[in-house]
Amino acid sequence: MKRRQILAAAGVGIAAGALVGCKEEAGAADTSKPAAEAKTFNWKMVTSWPKNFPGVGVGAERFAKLVEQMSNGRLKIKVYAAGELVPALEVFDAVSRGTAEMGHGAPYYWKGKVPAAQFFCALPFGPNAQEMNAWLHYGGGIQLWEEVYKPYGVLPMACGATGVQTAGWFNKEINSVDDLKGLKMRTPGLGGEVLTKVGGTVVNMPAGEIFTALQTGAIDATEWIGPYNDQALGLHKAAKYYYTPGWQEPNVTFELDVNLKAWETLPADLQAIVRAAARDVNGDMLDDYNAKNMESMEQLKKEGVDVRRLPDEVLAKLKEVSAEVVEATAAADPAAQKVWEQQKAYLARLYEYAEANEKDIYAIR
């Protein structure tokens, strides 16, 4: 009995010692935690959008909130609307210079500086949101995007998509290609190049200036995004006709720009959080547009908006010219040519699948 009591007491002592040792080791592990993990970062994000603008503006705010929540406050991002810190169309330059650590905009806004950028954004008669995302995330697109932006000290990520847009608002009927000649229209990117080639005049401007320009006659027509955003801008009060489909932008992919030097200061877990939040917003924004575009179009029709489809003759000509413009734009810049050749080959495979499967569903349902 005494022997058993002595052994039991020894066992208790060994267990207690082991627990103390564990606590000491745990304490040692806590004190060895890298200081970088506990560091707090306060960053600025400049955007191309009006404050809290539906879809794109709200998406940028959502991204900032997600990052702060997932990082437990270790990375806080203050979002600036267009014009608050830099003009709407200078977001890329601001991030490149380090004026802000982050930016949110549309890649084709900086085509004058980076011609290849527009190929990651929207192609006339090109890929829809699902196809663009497939190419970006699983077809090598992101790697090419990073390669193109690296000389400017910018890291890009897909961070939002509109889905198929509308052709836009017009103050005169479009019955033939001749009706596009002399037309002053706000439309960016490759779609704008197409309009120019068929005789139109492109006027580029940020969202906040579109309504006044259309209402005063400074422009004859405009496309912005689709019913959801167009209604928010009040464009139905400044133009007579609303045309579909959005041949010039079957989808627009928005981008998160991150200053590369700032990015390299973030620990790996915060980098992972930024990437995860961007992917979340990329999908969530598309869902938002799909739902709200439907609702807004219903409301616009109830208000008597004259919604029309562009004539087949016009669409056929625009498609023909679009192919010429895309090829010529790529050929004029080595980086754009590299991106387009890879993208074109991948999209051909995606289109073949859509023709054999999805197109039939749309036709028969």
Salt bridges, closest charged atoms under 4 A:
GLU61 OE2 - LYS51 NZ 3.63
ASP93 OD1 - LYS113 NZ 3.53
GLU147 OE2 - LYS338 NZ 2.66
GLU173 OE1 - ARG308 NH1 2.60
ASP178 OD1 - LYS181 NZ 3.12
GLU193 OE2 - LYS111 NZ 2.66
GLU223 OE2 - ARG186 NH1 3.56
ASP269 OD2 - ARG74 NH1 2.81
ASP280 OD1 - ARG62 NH2 2.53
ASP284 OD2 - ARG62 NE 3.45
ASP288 OD1 - LYS292 NZ 3.18
GLU303 OE1 - HIS236 NE2 3.60
ASP306 OD2 - ARG308 NH2 3.01
ASP312 OD1 - ARG309 NH1 2.62
GLU320 OE2 - LYS317 NZ 3.61
GLU324 OE1 - LYS197 NZ 3.06
GLU327 OE2 - LYS344 NZ 3.13
GLU341 OE2 - LYS344 NZ 3.74
GLU355 OE1 - LYS359 NZ 3.47
